[in-house]
Amino acid sequence: MELLLTVICGVITLISLVLFFVWNRLRYWKLRQIPHDEPLMFLGNMRPNTHQSTPMNQLYKKYKGTGPFCGLYFFMTPAVLTLDLDLVKKVLIKDFTNFSDRGFFSNQVDDPLSAHLLTLDGKGWRLLRNKLSPTFTSKQMKFMFPSVVEVGHRFVKTLSEIIGEQNSELIEIKDLNARFTTDVIGSCAFGLECNSLTDPNAEFRKYGRLIFEEQNHHALILGFMQSSPKLARLLRMRMTRRDVEKFFMEAVRGTVEYREKNNIRKNDFMSLLIDLKNNKPIYSEDGKQVDTSGLTMEELAAQAFLFWVAGFETSSSTMTYAIYELARNTDIQDKLRQSINEVLEKHDGELTYESLKEMHYFDQVFDETLRFYPIVPFLQRIAASDYSSTSDPKYKIEKGSLIFIPVEAIHYDPEIYPNPCTFDPERFSSEEKAKRDTVAYLPFGEGPRNCVGLRFGKMQAIIGLVSLIRNFKFSWCEETPTKLQYDPAQILLATRHGIHLKVEKV
């Protein structure tokens, strides 16, 4: 009996200590007298079944003008939410050295595919960024361009066959776009024919679906890993599904061993990674040799994994959102198709690397799509040391603070973009762009830690869209959702369901 009472007292004491810790942690912004919304126990300002960007957007709208930032509770973690572009510019560019780390979860020991360029921090990130930058030079994009165009031809053929086989003009466009980008990544990253366009259940497409549609953990667990990465590592948690890791590691090892054994070299991402692994000289765009201290097989696989996952999902989502808006705004779609045809007429009807640079109106549509639907709706950084954002001492950002930049909220700020809920490519004419601060548009981030694959992602998305728009007309139908619903389990802005549209051959 005495032992039982001792155990009960111990449990009560432990629970009391945990609750006191939580209560005290959730008073952080109140004690600092920083504007914030009252948090919920354990959830903070996050909400179940709601995308993580939603409370950030609400807080930005509510507290903008009160100071350089407001307080946010990212689950149990107090975080800074930036409210003005001057602080955004300081964090991303001017004082980047103090905010270079993202603080994402990675676990190189228990989850090797999670330790890639997106998630690594400190010296590890700097070395890897320097090594991988030559992968995405203009020269390398030209090498990859014909491969992407070839997949674009198959894309058009597949859609034509689907319309013919189904004897229907009703098409689900989201999965079709993902099959296109999966085949592009397979070709440009691995030199492999993934055949997702001809076979929706091809292995690369199947495992790609698993990553985003059947994740390793519940959304709340993923939120914990994201808000407390050090503790998650200590608990030996994993982000990557084991079946996905097994498939991908075998695919990478097989490709590397086959190429090395047969002395095969292609103009793709995998060949550059193999060069890094084997300490071969690699040069940046300005002709300087980069650090080639080598990559382990696990490090090589992690970078290839990032290229695959980020490459097919972000570009396919951008394409889907663009087609959805063009189907809603058929006048813009007609103008875009006409501008495409005018440019291609100058190049004998062929889509070339040079012709892509002349599609200025397409650039405007593309940019407006990513303003309207920023695939990465917020950016995350960590303060390396105490930072004074203004002369007011209460707005000091403490060392180790988590900082969020609400990209989606900025893109919908009516003071920056009048009538922000209207899809209007004219916002991105050269004249209009010149009126705005560069950090008012952040679909790819900004500064030294912007998206390294920006050129490639944009290239494959535009090639895919050009292939579709010049050959097909898209419009809404009864099955088309009038309002898109986003998956709360995703960090990216991804729809919960497919998008059906009416498609007609031009």
C-alpha positions, 0 to 999 in steps of 0.5 A: 500500500505504501509503495502504491501511494509513493507511485501515485504521488510520483505520477501526480508530481510528474504530471504537475511538473509537466503542466507547469512547464506547459503553462509557463511556456505558453505565457512567453509572449504575454510576459514579453507584452507582444501582441498574440492570440491566447494559445490552447494547451499543447496545440498553441495557435495551431488547430486540428484539421486546419492547414498550418498556414491558416493561423499564421494568415489570421494573425498577420491580418489581425496584428499587422501594423502593431510592430515588426512581429507578433507572437505565435505558438507553434504547438508548444514552441513560442515563435516570431511571426514577421509582420513587415517587409523590412524585417523579412528582408533583414531575416532573409538577406541583410542579416542572413548570417544570423538566420541561415538555419531553418530548424527543420527535422532531420535524422541522419542516423535513423532516417538518412533520406531526411538529411538533405539540402532542405533540412540540413543547417550550419556547416553541413548545409553550406558545404552541400549548397556549394557542392550542389549549386552547379547542378542547376546552372543555365548550362545544365538546364540546357542539357536537360531541356530536350528530355523535359520536352520529350516527356511533354510530347508524351504528356500530350499523347497520353491526354489525347488517348485518355479523352479518346478511350473514355469517350469523355472530356471530363479529366482529373488533372491533378494526378495527370500532372503528377505523372508528368513531373514524375516522368520528368524527374525520373528522366532528368534525375536518374536517366530512367523511364518511369512510365508514369504517364502510360502506367498510373501505378508505375513504381515511382508514381506509387511511392510518390503517392505514399509520401504525400497521401499516406504519411508516416505519422498523424499530422499532430505528430508531424507538427511535434517533429517540426516544432521540436526537431532535437527532441524528435531526434533524441526519440529516434523518430523518422519522417520517411516511411520504411517502404519508401526508404527501401525502394528509393535506396535500392533504386539509387544504389542500383543506378549508381552501381550500374553507371559506375560498372559500365562507365555511363555518363548522362547529362542529368542530376545523378551523374553530377551526384556520382561525380561528387561521390567520386571527388571529380572536379565540378565547376560553378557557373562563374567557372570556379571549382567547388569543394568536392570532398565527396558524398557518401552513398546515403548523402547522395541518396538523400539529395536525389530523394529531395530532387525527386520529392520536391521536383514532382510535387511542387511543379505538378501542384503549380501546374494544377493550380495554373490550369484550374485558374485558366479554366476559370478565366478563359479570357486569360487562357485564350490570351496565353494560348495566342501568345504561346503560338506567336512565340513558337511561330518564330521558332518553326513551331518548336519549343526551344530553350530560347523560345521559353525566354520569349514567353513573357506573358507566360511568365506573368501567368506563372508568377501570378499562379504562385502568388495566388497559390504559394506552394510553400505558404510560409518560410521558417528560420532560427535566430543564431543569436539575440537580435534587435529588430527595432529600438524597442527592447521588447521586440528583441528576438532571442537566440534560438527563437523560431521565426516564421515568414507568412508567405501566403499572408504577404501575397494576399496583403491588399496594401501590396496586391490590390484586390488580392483575391482576383487572378490577374497576371498583369500584376507581374508586368515589368512596370508593376513588379518594379513598384514592389519590394523584392520580398513581397513575392516569395514563392521560392524564398529569397536570399542565399537560402532560396530554392536551389532548384528554382530554374529546373522547377520553373522550366519543367512546369512551364514546358508541361503547361505550354504542351497542354495549353497549345493543344487543349482548352480547359474549362470548369464543369459541374464536378469542378470544386468552386473552392479548393480544400487543402490537406492539413497534414501537408506543409506544402499547399496541396489539395485534399482531392483531385480537380476535375475539368472539361478538356477539349482538343484545340 
